[in-house]
């Protein structure tokens, strides 16, 4: 088990330096479409992880019923209850023009109406050429129709085992993705991730698991560095929020990325996000053990980031 120091070092070069001439928002304006009546915590976790990792502003786009609950979690959050607004498309189009990246999925819900809303958001995000990160309910909804994301190389999908299986089985109808049989080796799992990414015309997939596997259909990297052993809710949302920020930074430095042996911005973002959140969860687990919660991992983000990326 080892960290790919070349990819870590390349990411360090892409992190924007802090200086006195910066204006509010320059280090990252991240949008998050998520939250519902039953799942209000997920977008909070994604928002706070992006802010703690270095974003300046985070906008949560949610429904009216979920908005007051989410607002109550923290004054740092900008909560916009427009997801169920009749003028949603006009409002989301205007907002996306301000954003550096868009996250879709945390706590979103799985209705057919929601699917149409995220298709609209993806359309406008693609028109602005900003990175998109899709997780959780966003993946569930898009499994029925992957056309909105196919071919958009600034898109990262972050499926867990079941979410990946759903996408894989729908993409390759004559196959059944089972890690207990055909796909029971790391090599075969890597090839499956690569094959699915290629079938979606080279978008990036970060398949989460004991070993995180990342591919854009061309290159494959994986992270086998252990994190905390407690699998509590919210850890995936922390990764999603971090990726929203990291993908913006890597996309902004795409000219520098081209000089690297890993020359895809999203792979650099995904690998560093995976290593980073695992390290945060490992440190938090050493303190809290079975009592670990996602909020405990958030508390480790600041010092872990400084130690991994800033402290030279």
C-alpha positions as CSV (number, residue, x, y, z in Angstrom):
1,X,0.0,0.0,0.0
2,X,1.5,3.3,-1.1
3,X,0.6,6.8,-2.2
4,X,1.4,7.8,-5.8
5,X,3.6,10.8,-4.9
6,X,3.8,11.9,-8.5
7,X,0.0,12.5,-8.7
8,X,0.1,14.2,-5.3
9,X,2.9,16.5,-6.3
10,X,1.2,17.5,-9.6
11,X,-1.9,18.4,-7.6
12,X,0.1,20.6,-5.3
13,X,1.2,22.6,-8.3
14,X,-2.5,23.1,-9.2
15,X,-3.7,24.4,-5.8
16,X,-4.2,28.2,-6.0
17,X,-1.9,30.2,-3.8
18,X,-3.4,32.4,-1.2
19,X,-2.4,36.0,-1.4
20,X,-3.7,39.5,-0.4
21,X,-5.0,40.4,-3.9
22,X,-7.5,37.6,-4.1
23,X,-11.2,38.4,-4.2
24,X,-14.1,36.4,-2.6
25,X,-15.0,33.5,-4.8
26,X,-11.7,33.1,-6.7
27,X,-10.6,30.0,-4.8
28,X,-13.9,28.2,-5.7
29,X,-17.6,28.7,-6.1
30,X,-19.2,25.3,-5.8
31,X,-22.8,24.4,-6.5
32,X,-24.5,21.4,-5.0
33,X,-27.9,20.1,-6.2
34,X,-29.2,17.9,-3.4
35,X,-31.2,17.6,-0.3
36,X,-34.8,16.5,0.1
37,X,-37.4,16.1,2.9
38,X,-35.8,12.8,4.1
39,X,-32.1,13.5,3.4
40,X,-31.1,17.0,4.4
41,X,-27.7,16.2,5.8
42,X,-26.0,14.9,2.7
43,X,-25.6,18.3,0.9
44,X,-24.5,19.9,4.2
45,X,-21.6,17.4,4.3
46,X,-20.6,18.0,0.7
47,X,-20.8,21.8,1.2
48,X,-18.7,21.8,4.4
49,X,-16.0,19.6,3.0
50,X,-15.6,21.8,-0.1
51,X,-15.4,24.9,2.2
52,X,-13.0,23.3,4.7
53,X,-10.8,22.1,1.8
54,X,-10.5,25.7,0.5
55,X,-13.5,26.8,-1.5
56,X,-14.7,30.3,-0.8
57,X,-18.4,29.8,-1.5
58,X,-20.8,26.9,-1.6
59,X,-24.4,27.1,-3.0
60,X,-26.9,24.4,-2.1
61,X,-29.7,24.1,-4.6
62,X,-32.6,22.3,-3.0
63,X,-36.3,22.1,-2.5
64,X,-38.4,24.5,-0.4
65,X,-39.3,21.8,2.2
66,X,-35.6,21.0,2.7
67,X,-34.2,24.5,2.6
68,X,-35.0,25.7,6.2
69,X,-33.6,22.5,7.7
70,X,-30.3,22.8,5.7
71,X,-30.0,26.5,6.5
72,X,-30.2,25.8,10.2
73,X,-27.1,23.6,10.1
74,X,-24.6,26.4,9.5
75,X,-24.5,30.1,8.6
76,X,-21.7,29.3,6.1
77,X,-24.2,27.7,3.7
78,X,-25.9,29.6,0.9
79,X,-29.2,27.7,0.4
80,X,-31.3,28.3,-2.6
81,X,-34.8,26.7,-2.6
82,X,-35.2,26.7,-6.3
83,X,-35.3,23.0,-7.2
84,X,-39.1,22.9,-7.1
85,X,-39.6,26.5,-8.4
86,X,-41.7,27.0,-11.6
87,X,-38.8,29.2,-12.9
88,X,-36.2,26.6,-12.1
89,X,-34.5,26.5,-15.5
90,X,-34.1,30.3,-15.7
91,X,-32.7,30.4,-12.1
92,X,-30.3,27.5,-12.5
93,X,-29.0,28.8,-15.8
94,X,-28.2,32.1,-14.2
95,X,-26.6,30.5,-11.1
96,X,-24.4,28.1,-13.1
97,X,-22.8,31.0,-14.9
98,X,-21.4,32.0,-11.5
99,X,-20.1,28.5,-10.5
100,X,-16.7,26.9,-11.0
101,X,-18.1,23.4,-10.6
102,X,-21.4,21.6,-10.0
103,X,-22.1,18.6,-7.7
104,X,-25.3,16.6,-8.3
105,X,-26.9,14.0,-6.1
106,X,-26.3,14.2,-2.3
107,X,-29.7,13.5,-0.7
108,X,-31.5,14.4,-3.9
109,X,-34.3,11.9,-4.0
110,X,-35.3,9.7,-6.9
111,X,-38.4,11.0,-8.5
112,X,-38.9,11.4,-12.3
113,X,-39.3,15.1,-11.9
114,X,-35.9,15.3,-10.2
115,X,-34.4,13.4,-13.1
116,X,-35.6,16.1,-15.5
117,X,-34.3,18.8,-13.2
118,X,-30.8,17.4,-13.2
119,X,-30.8,16.9,-17.0
120,X,-31.5,20.7,-17.2
121,X,-28.7,21.5,-14.8
122,X,-26.2,19.2,-16.7
123,X,-27.2,20.9,-20.0
124,X,-26.3,24.3,-18.6
125,X,-23.2,23.2,-16.8
126,X,-21.9,21.6,-20.0
127,X,-22.6,24.9,-21.9
128,X,-20.4,26.7,-19.4
129,X,-17.7,24.0,-19.6
130,X,-17.5,23.5,-15.8
131,X,-16.6,20.3,-14.0
132,X,-19.6,18.1,-12.9
133,X,-19.4,15.5,-10.0
134,X,-22.3,13.1,-9.8
135,X,-23.0,10.8,-6.8
136,X,-25.7,9.0,-4.9
137,X,-29.2,9.7,-6.1
138,X,-27.8,11.5,-9.1
139,X,-26.2,8.2,-10.2
140,X,-29.4,6.3,-9.6
141,X,-31.4,8.6,-11.8
142,X,-28.9,8.7,-14.6
143,X,-28.6,4.9,-14.7
144,X,-31.8,5.0,-16.6
145,X,-30.5,7.5,-19.2
146,X,-26.7,8.2,-19.4
147,X,-27.0,10.4,-22.5
148,X,-26.8,13.8,-20.6
149,X,-23.3,13.0,-19.3
150,X,-21.9,10.8,-22.1
151,X,-18.9,12.3,-23.7
152,X,-18.5,15.1,-21.2
153,X,-14.9,14.7,-20.2
154,X,-15.2,17.2,-17.3
155,X,-17.6,14.8,-15.5
156,X,-16.7,12.5,-12.6
157,X,-19.0,9.7,-11.4
158,X,-18.4,8.4,-7.9
159,X,-20.4,5.1,-7.6
160,X,-20.2,2.7,-4.7
161,X,-20.4,-1.1,-5.5
162,X,-24.2,-1.2,-6.0
163,X,-24.3,2.1,-8.0
164,X,-21.5,0.9,-10.2
165,X,-23.2,-2.5,-10.7
166,X,-26.4,-0.7,-11.7
167,X,-24.6,1.5,-14.3
168,X,-22.5,-1.5,-15.6
169,X,-25.4,-3.9,-15.9
170,X,-27.5,-1.3,-17.8
171,X,-24.6,-0.4,-20.1
172,X,-23.7,-4.1,-20.9
173,X,-27.0,-5.9,-20.9
174,X,-25.5,-9.4,-21.5
175,X,-23.3,-9.1,-18.4
176,X,-23.8,-9.2,-14.6
177,X,-21.2,-7.3,-12.5
178,X,-20.5,-9.5,-9.5
179,X,-17.3,-9.2,-7.5
180,X,-17.9,-12.6,-5.9
181,X,-17.4,-14.4,-9.3
182,X,-16.2,-13.0,-12.6
183,X,-14.9,-9.7,-11.2
184,X,-13.1,-11.0,-8.1
185,X,-9.7,-9.6,-8.7
186,X,-8.3,-6.1,-8.7
187,X,-7.2,-6.4,-12.3
188,X,-10.7,-7.4,-13.5
189,X,-12.4,-4.7,-11.5
190,X,-10.0,-2.1,-12.9
191,X,-10.8,-3.3,-16.4
192,X,-14.5,-3.1,-15.7
193,X,-14.2,0.6,-14.5
194,X,-12.1,1.4,-17.5
195,X,-14.6,-0.3,-19.9
196,X,-17.6,1.5,-18.4
197,X,-15.8,4.9,-18.6
198,X,-14.9,4.2,-22.2
199,X,-18.5,3.2,-23.0
200,X,-19.6,6.6,-21.7
201,X,-17.1,8.3,-24.1
202,X,-14.2,8.8,-21.6
203,X,-15.8,10.4,-18.6
204,X,-14.0,9.7,-15.3
205,X,-15.3,7.1,-12.9
206,X,-14.1,6.8,-9.3
207,X,-15.5,3.5,-8.1
208,X,-15.5,3.5,-4.3
209,X,-14.7,0.4,-2.2
210,X,-12.0,-1.2,-0.2
211,X,-9.8,-0.1,-3.0
212,X,-10.9,3.0,-4.9
213,X,-10.5,2.6,-8.7
214,X,-10.3,5.5,-11.0
215,X,-10.4,5.5,-14.8
216,X,-11.3,7.7,-17.8
217,X,-11.3,4.8,-20.2
218,X,-7.7,5.3,-21.0
219,X,-5.7,5.6,-17.8
220,X,-6.3,3.6,-14.6
221,X,-5.1,4.5,-11.1
222,X,-6.2,3.1,-7.8
223,X,-5.9,4.0,-4.1
224,X,-5.4,1.2,-1.7
225,X,-4.3,3.3,1.3
226,X,-6.6,2.5,4.2
227,X,-9.0,5.0,5.8
228,X,-11.0,4.6,8.9
229,X,-12.8,1.3,9.5
230,X,-16.2,2.8,10.4
231,X,-18.5,3.1,7.4
232,X,-20.9,5.7,8.7
233,X,-23.2,7.8,6.6
234,X,-21.8,11.0,5.1
235,X,-18.3,10.0,4.2
236,X,-19.1,9.7,0.5
237,X,-20.7,13.1,0.6
238,X,-17.5,14.5,2.1
239,X,-15.6,13.0,-0.9
240,X,-18.1,14.4,-3.3
241,X,-17.7,17.9,-1.9
242,X,-13.9,17.7,-2.0
243,X,-14.0,16.5,-5.6
244,X,-16.2,19.4,-6.6
245,X,-13.4,21.8,-5.5
246,X,-10.4,19.7,-6.6
247,X,-11.9,19.2,-10.1
248,X,-12.2,23.0,-10.5
249,X,-8.6,23.5,-9.4
250,X,-7.3,20.8,-11.8
251,X,-9.4,22.0,-14.7
252,X,-8.1,25.5,-14.2
253,X,-4.5,24.2,-14.4
254,X,-5.1,21.8,-17.4
255,X,-2.1,23.2,-19.2
256,X,0.1,22.1,-16.3
257,X,-1.6,18.7,-16.2
258,X,-0.7,18.0,-19.9
259,X,2.9,17.9,-18.8
260,X,2.3,15.1,-16.4
261,X,2.3,11.3,-17.1
262,X,-1.3,11.4,-15.8
263,X,-2.6,14.0,-18.1
264,X,-6.3,14.0,-17.3
265,X,-7.3,16.7,-14.8
266,X,-10.2,14.7,-13.4
267,X,-8.0,11.7,-12.6
268,X,-5.6,13.9,-10.7
269,X,-8.6,15.4,-8.8
270,X,-10.2,12.1,-8.1
271,X,-7.1,10.4,-6.9
272,X,-6.1,13.2,-4.6
273,X,-9.7,13.5,-3.3
274,X,-9.7,9.8,-2.5
275,X,-6.4,9.8,-0.7
276,X,-7.3,13.0,1.2
277,X,-10.7,11.9,2.6
278,X,-9.3,8.4,3.5
279,X,-6.5,10.1,5.5
280,X,-9.0,12.4,7.2
281,X,-11.2,9.4,8.1
282,X,-8.2,7.4,9.3
283,X,-7.1,10.2,11.7
284,X,-10.7,10.7,12.9
285,X,-11.1,6.9,13.4
286,X,-8.1,6.8,15.6
287,X,-9.8,9.3,17.9
288,X,-13.4,8.1,17.9
289,X,-13.3,4.4,16.9
290,X,-16.8,3.0,16.6
291,X,-18.3,6.3,17.6
292,X,-16.9,8.0,14.4
293,X,-19.4,10.3,12.6
294,X,-19.0,12.3,9.4
295,X,-18.8,15.5,11.4
296,X,-15.7,14.1,13.1
297,X,-14.0,13.7,9.7
298,X,-14.8,17.3,8.8
299,X,-12.9,18.4,11.8
300,X,-9.7,16.7,10.4
301,X,-9.9,18.4,7.0
302,X,-8.1,21.6,7.8
303,X,-4.9,20.2,9.4
304,X,-4.8,17.2,7.1
305,X,-5.0,19.4,4.0
306,X,-2.2,21.6,5.4
307,X,0.0,18.6,6.2
308,X,-0.6,16.9,2.8
309,X,-0.6,19.8,0.4
310,X,0.5,23.1,1.9
311,X,3.2,22.4,4.4
312,X,6.4,22.4,2.5
